[in-house]
Amino acid sequence: MKKPVLEMNNVSKTYDGSTKALQGLSLSVYRNELISIIGPSGAGKSTLLRCINRMIEPDEGSRIRFDGNEIATMNKRELREVRKHVGMVFQHYNLVYRLSALENTLHGRLGYYSTLKGALSLFSDEDVKRACELLDSLGLEDRKLFKCGNLSGGQKQRVGIARALIQDPKLILCDEPIASLDPQSSKNIMEQLKRITRDMGIPCLVNLHQVDVALAYSDRIIGMNNGEIVFEGRPEQLTEAQISKIYGASIDELIAS
Ligand SMILES: Nc1ncnc2c1ncn2[C@@H]1O[C@H](COP(=O)(O)OP(=O)(O)OP(=O)(O)O)[C@@H](O)[C@H]1O
């Protein structure tokens, strides 16, 4: 039987002792899967992604197995080791704008270097070569030495993807990766994520606000409402009634809003 890369069981997150952002949620993620997470604002999508690599600490009793290891109870050193293999792509890119696309990409390797070498940017020739190849493969061959602050939104996000890929990730988490992009750039980024999933076998878990994008690119869609999974299935299984259940509103209301 296929083994999941990520297995979440009974994961909860309560903020400030009262806001139940995640309520006993379970989810398995397999290789070669692009999974979209959709749901209204406040449903818990970002919290879910951030609990996976413990950028947010889940509640006690939550179980998160990644690549065969239990993350929820790991110490800091073990967690650092795991985080090396979990790439993250952010809505606002999280790039250092005064540095080049190449330097930002190389930052994805920092987990593999000593603090001193990293601080001095002493990256190996091999890593520099790989960073260049990744930027080439993402259509940024003529932008490698551009400062990231001077790149377009779509180009910035492709640098964000290159930085995630150079980590040698076993999983990529994307928190609203297209929320700040125009439709053409959004399409390009989703196609890149699809290519990564299909050709490199790296599963991507993607938070999205656009149902049409989720339908077009996902192998599986997770619908969340109020910290719970209220739909899980293939795009063709997502009916209008299911969409209303996820968003707590009719399709007409959603289109009008
Ligand atoms: N740091 C925090 N402290 C307290 N409450 C928080 C914190 N972060 C999130 N929440 C609350 O947890 C719930 C889930 O938030 P989360 O950001 O995960 O939702 P989301 O589905 O990603 O929303 P959006 O689509 O608007 O980004 C919300 O009620 C939110 O107000």
The ligand as an SDF file (V2000), in Angstrom:
LIG
                    3D

 31 33  0  0  0  0  0  0  0  0999 V2000
   -2.1460   34.3580   16.1560 N   0  0  0  0  0  0  0  0  0  0  0  0
   -3.4450   34.2240   16.3640 C   0  0  0  0  0  0  0  0  0  0  0  0
   -4.0030   34.5250   17.5560 N   0  0  0  0  0  0  0  0  0  0  0  0
   -5.3330   34.3890   17.7880 C   0  0  0  0  0  0  0  0  0  0  0  0
   -6.2040   33.9300   16.8510 N   0  0  0  0  0  0  0  0  0  0  0  0
   -5.7200   33.6260   15.6390 C   0  0  0  0  0  0  0  0  0  0  0  0
   -4.3270   33.7550   15.3310 C   0  0  0  0  0  0  0  0  0  0  0  0
   -4.1460   33.3640   14.0380 N   0  0  0  0  0  0  0  0  0  0  0  0
   -5.3520   33.0190   13.5810 C   0  0  0  0  0  0  0  0  0  0  0  0
   -6.3040   33.1680   14.5190 N   0  0  0  0  0  0  0  0  0  0  0  0
   -7.7350   32.8470   14.3870 C   0  0  0  0  0  0  0  0  0  0  0  0
   -7.8390   31.4820   14.0220 O   0  0  0  0  0  0  0  0  0  0  0  0
   -8.8610   31.2930   13.0450 C   0  0  0  0  0  0  0  0  0  0  0  0
   -8.2700   30.6540   11.7910 C   0  0  0  0  0  0  0  0  0  0  0  0
   -7.3770   31.5790   11.1970 O   0  0  0  0  0  0  0  0  0  0  0  0
   -6.5450   31.2430    9.8830 P   0  0  0  0  0  0  0  0  0  0  0  0
   -5.6690   32.4100    9.5960 O   0  0  0  0  0  0  0  0  0  0  0  0
   -5.9100   29.9190   10.0220 O   0  0  0  0  0  0  0  0  0  0  0  0
   -7.7060   31.1510    8.7900 O   0  0  0  0  0  0  0  0  0  0  0  0
   -7.6250   31.1550    7.1990 P   0  0  0  0  0  0  0  0  0  0  0  0
   -8.6120   30.1580    6.7130 O   0  0  0  0  0  0  0  0  0  0  0  0
   -6.2110   30.9650    6.7680 O   0  0  0  0  0  0  0  0  0  0  0  0
   -8.1120   32.6350    6.8520 O   0  0  0  0  0  0  0  0  0  0  0  0
   -7.7370   33.5760    5.6110 P   0  0  0  0  0  0  0  0  0  0  0  0
   -8.2770   32.8960    4.3910 O   0  0  0  0  0  0  0  0  0  0  0  0
   -8.4570   34.8610    5.9130 O   0  0  0  0  0  0  0  0  0  0  0  0
   -6.2420   33.7290    5.6010 O   0  0  0  0  0  0  0  0  0  0  0  0
   -9.4900   32.6650   12.8220 C   0  0  0  0  0  0  0  0  0  0  0  0
  -10.6120   32.7620   13.6500 O   0  0  0  0  0  0  0  0  0  0  0  0
   -8.4010   33.6210   13.2580 C   0  0  0  0  0  0  0  0  0  0  0  0
   -8.9420   34.8410   13.7260 O   0  0  0  0  0  0  0  0  0  0  0  0
  1  2  1  0
  2  3  1  0
  2  7  2  0
  3  4  2  0
  4  5  1  0
  5  6  2  0
  6  7  1  0
  6 10  1  0
  7  8  1  0
  8  9  2  0
  9 10  1  0
 10 11  1  0
 11 12  1  0
 11 30  1  0
 12 13  1  0
 13 14  1  0
 13 28  1  0
 14 15  1  0
 15 16  1  0
 16 17  2  0
 16 18  1  0
 16 19  1  0
 19 20  1  0
 20 21  2  0
 20 22  1  0
 20 23  1  0
 23 24  1  0
 24 25  2  0
 24 26  1  0
 24 27  1  0
 28 29  1  0
 28 30  1  0
 30 31  1  0
M  END
$$$$
